[in-house]
Amino acid sequence: MKDKIDKFLTDNYEKLLHIAYKKVAYFNRPTSAEAILNDAYLYVVHNPPELIKDIPRYMVNHINMELRYTKSYTTRRDRITSREVKYIKQTTEIDIDSIDIKNHITEFRNTLCKVDQIVWDVYSIKDKRKVREISEHFGINMSSAQIYRTKVLTKFKKYYENQTRV
């Protein structure tokens, strides 16, 4: 049955994604249409219908239920994500644009370990300053991205303070 579900999803992916976009917009949820479609696919794979013709009904019904009800998995996941975002917004940020970075960037980068150098390069050179951007760039969750970002920024603050103190 999984092969038939996979074939259905492959053949109708654009149409299902369009439905998911419409439903997310209708229910005004912060989740992405791709995520809700992925959840619907997993639901149908784990709870396959008896008839092949019921696959689309199962998927759309699951999307509706996940977006409509307050105790659904998606709603709980959205609440957790919004709490993470609120926590992340509360942390202080360096206004990196106001600092004369050209004089300090290479020396500071040389003081970092490889992992921190990569995070610093993404933050400063690739200009991905938001936690969500860093999270998407590395393919990690937002909490981990926040930890890495905070660690590198704290090191930069200490480095900058030591350099300007002299």
N, C-alpha and C positions, 0 to 999 in steps of 0.2 A: 504494500500500500504506500510505503514511503516513496517509492519510485514514481508512483502516479501523482502524489502530492508535489514532489519536486518538479515533475513535468508541468503540472498545472501552474505552479508558481513561476516557472521559467517562461512559459507561454504568455502568462497574464500579468507579469510583474509590473509593467507600466500602468496598467489599468488599476491594479490593487494599490499601487503606490499613490495614484491620483485619489482613490477612495480614501486612503489613510490621511492624505493631506487635507481633504475636505472635512473628514471627521475631526481631526485635530483642531482645525480652524473653527468648526462648529461648536465644539465643546470648550474651546479656548484653553487648551492645555499646553504647558511648556515643553512637552515631550516632542521628539521628532517623529515624523511619519515613518521613517526607516526603522526606528526602534520599535514602534508599535506593530509594524508589519512583521518584523522579526519575531516579536512575541507571539503574534497570531500564528505564524508558521510553526514555531515550536509547540504551541498548544495543539495544533492540528496533527502534528507528527506524533505527539504523545497521546492524543485522544482522537484517533482516526475515525471518520464516519464510516458507517456500514456501506454506503453507496458512494460511488465516485462523484456523482452529480451533486452531492451535498458538500463537497469541499469548499466551494466559494461561499456558501451560506455559513458554514462553520467559521471561516476566516473573518468575514465581515461581522458576524455576530460577536465573535471574540473581541474584535476591535471596538465595537460599540460598548460592550460590557466593561472593558478595561478603561475606556474613557468616561463612561457615564457614572460608574459607582465609586463612592468615596473610599471604600475599603479594598479596592482592586490593587493588584501588584503595581501597576503603572502609577496610580495616584500616590501610593506610598513611596515609590522610587522618586517621583517628582518632588514630594515633600522633603525627602532627605537631600536631594540635589539642591533645592532652594535654600535649605539650612546651610549647606556647604557654601553656597554662593554668598549668603549673608555673612557667614563667618569670614570668608575670604575678603569681602568688601570692608570688614571692620579692621583688618590689619593695615598697618601703615606702609606706605610705599615711598620709595625714593623718587624724587623728580629727576630722573636720569638725564633729561634733556637740558636741565639748567646747570649741570656739572660739566666742566671742561674735561670731557672724557678722553680727548685725543692724547693728552699728555700721560694719562694714567692707565689706559686700557691695556696696553701691551704688558706693562710691568705687573699689573694686577692679574692678568690672565696667566702669566708665568708662575704666580704663586699658588695657583689652583691645581687640584688633582685632575685627572682626565675627565671624570664624570662631571665635575663642576665646570671645567672648561667648556664642555659640550653644552651644558645648560646656559652658561654665560654667553656663549656664541649665539645660541638661539634667542636669548633675551636681548642682547645688545646689537648683534649684527643683523640677524633675521627680523628683528623688531617685533618679536612676539612677546608682548609685555603682559598680557592678560593670562590668568591661570588657565582659562578655557583654551586659549590658543596653544599654550605650552602642553596642556593635556592632550589635545588633538594632534599636535606635532609628534609627540613621543608615543601616543597610543596608550596612555596610562590614565588612571582615574584622577579626578581633580584634587583630591586630598594629597596624593603623592606629588603631583605637579606643584601644589602649594608648598609642600615641605622643601622640595628641591629649590624652588624659586626663593623662598625665604632664607634658606641656608646660604645661597650665593649672594643675595642682597645684603645679608648680615655681614658676610665676609667683606663685601665691597665697602660697606659703611665703615667697618673697622680699618680697612686698608686706607680709605680716603681720609678718615680722621687722623690716622697716623702720618699720612703724607702732608696734610695741611697744617698739622700741629708744628711741624719743624720750621 
